[in-house]
Amino acid sequence: MTNSHQTDLIARLPKAELHLHIEGSFEPELMMALAARNKIDLPFKTLEDAKAAYNFSNLQEFLDLYYQGMQVLRTEEDFFDLTLAYLQRAKADNVRHVEMFYDPQAHTERGVPFGVVTDGILAAIRKGEQELGISSYLIMSFLRHLSEEDGFDLLVESERWHDKFVGVGLDSSEVGHPPLKFERLYQRCAEIGFKLCMHAGEEGPPSYVREALLDIGVDRIDHGNRCMEDPELVSIIRDMQVPLTNCPLSNLSLCVIDDLKKSPVKAQLEQGLLVTVNSDDPAYFGGYIGRNYEKTAEALDLSNDQLIQLARNSFTGSFLPEAAIKAHLASIDESIA
Ligand SMILES: [Zn+2]
C-alpha cells in the first residue's frame, strides 16, 4: 500500500501529463450520453455492459474497442465535451500542463471533418486554460497501421491548423509498423518545425526505439519500455536525456507487463533516464495520472525523492519554453517546502 503520506505528496505535487490520447479518456458514462444525443446504437445496452466491455487482453483487442467507442464522436460539441471532461479530471490530480495526442485519421476516415474534431478540442483547451489554469499543447498523431502516404495526406489536410500543434506523434498497432516506415513523413514534419514524438518499444523490439531515436531523430519516446533490453541503447538515451513517457497502468492493462512490480520506471530512474509517468488512455486502463503515480509507487516501493523526480521530469521532458519549465519546477519546490 502507498502510505497516506505518499498519497498526500502525490496529490500535492504539480504534474505535467505528456502521454495522453484524448480519445482514450472517453469514459463509458460520457460515451453512452453522446450515443443518446447523437442517436447512435452502441453494442452495449447498459452502463454495466459498457464497463464490462472495457476488459481486454492485448493491444489489438483494446484498439478494436477504442475505435468502436469513437463512432459516437460526431460533432464539435462532442470533442469539446470529451476534452473538457479530461481536463477537469486532470485538474483534480493537480495536473498543470498537458501535451495531448489525438488521432484525426480515426475520425476523418469515418466522415467527421478534420476541422470539427480539431476545433472542438482546441475550444476545450482554451476553456481549460482560462477556467482551470491548465496549459495544453496538442500533438497530431498519425496512425501507424495506415500508410506513409495517408500521413502525407493528413499533413496537407491539416495545414491551416499547423500553428496549433506543438508536434506530431505515431500511435496504434506497433508491431509490423517500424519507425522507418514513416521516415520521409517525419523528415517533412521536422522541416515544418514540429516536435517529433513516436510510440516505440511498447510491444515492438528495442530496434524500434533505436530507429525512432537514431534514424528518425525524435524528441521524445512514448513508452520505450523495451529499450531496457539493450544496455548500449540505455546509455545513449541517458546521455541524450531523451524523455520517455511511461504509462504503468496501461502497460499492465495491455499485458506489456504481467505485474506492476515489473514496470521499468524505478530502474529507469535509478539509471538516470528522464522517465515520466502518464495515463495513456485513462478511461480504459484503470486510472488517471494520480492513480498511476500511486500504484507505481506502491508496486515499486518508490521513495519520496523518486516521486518528486518523476514530477520534475514531467516538466523537464515537456515542450514548454525554458522559463515556464523553471516556474513549474519552482512550484514543485514550493509544494514540498
Ligand atoms: Zn499511447
Residues whose N, C-alpha, C, O or C-beta is under 5 A from the ligand:
A	BS01	ZN	D280
